[in-house]
C-alpha cells in the first residue's frame, strides 16, 4: 500500500507532502495503515469533500491511496473531514 499525503493552506500557507509506503514502515505502522484506510471506507469516498468558501486559514488535504490494482484520490477541507476519515488524516499528519 502506498499513500501520498499533501496538506496545504493554513495561516502560514505552508505545504506539507509525504509519501508512505507500507514496505518502508515498521511492522506496527504497516499493519495500522490498511486498517485506517478500511475504517475510513476510503475507496467509497467522493473525490472532493469541501465546505462553502469563506473558510480562510483552513487546511486542505489531498490523499491518494494505491493498493494492488486500486487507486483513489480524495481532496478534503479541514472543516469537512468526515468522522470515519479523521483518524487516517490525523495519523498521516502526525508523521
C-alpha positions, 0 to 999 in steps of 0.5 A: 500500500502506498499513500501520498499525503499533501496538506496545504493552506493554513495561516502560514500557507505552508505545504506539507507532502509525504509519501508512505509506503507500507514496505518502508514502515515498521511492522506496527505502522504497516499493519495500522495503515490498511486498517485506517484506510478500511475504517475510513471506507476510503475507496467509497469516498467522493473525490472532493469533500469541501465546505462553502468558501469563506473558510480562510486559514483552513487546511486542505488535504489531498490523499491518494491511496494505491493498493494492488490494482486500486487507486483513489484520490480524495481532496478534503477541507479541514472543516469537512473531514468526515468522522470515519476519515479523521483518524487516517488524516490525523495519523498521516499528519502526525508523521 
